[in-house]
């Protein structure tokens, strides 16, 4: 049990660090944007534009993925219905020919 509790504590610390690093980077960038002593304002603006474009692309890709999943679900249900209909037709044909299942 000690090994499990130690590993879970490590995972919690790692998770907190992963959340902490982006927050710190965001704060540094916001300070650099506002402070006139930093000459990297244009670079940060271009980076912000790239980030915004990437976020827009991610949103579009998520929407497409959701549509694709919905279409897959619809197609699977239609295939299931067609398989059931096909089986029913086979049964009727065999019965009309005099066979029994």
Secondary structure, DSSP 8 states (H G I E B T S, - for coil): -HHHHHHHHHHHHHHHHHHHHHHHHHHHHHHHHH-TT-S-HHHHHHHHHHHHHHHHHHHHHHHHHHHHHHHHHHHHHHHHHHHHHHHHHHHHHHHHTT---
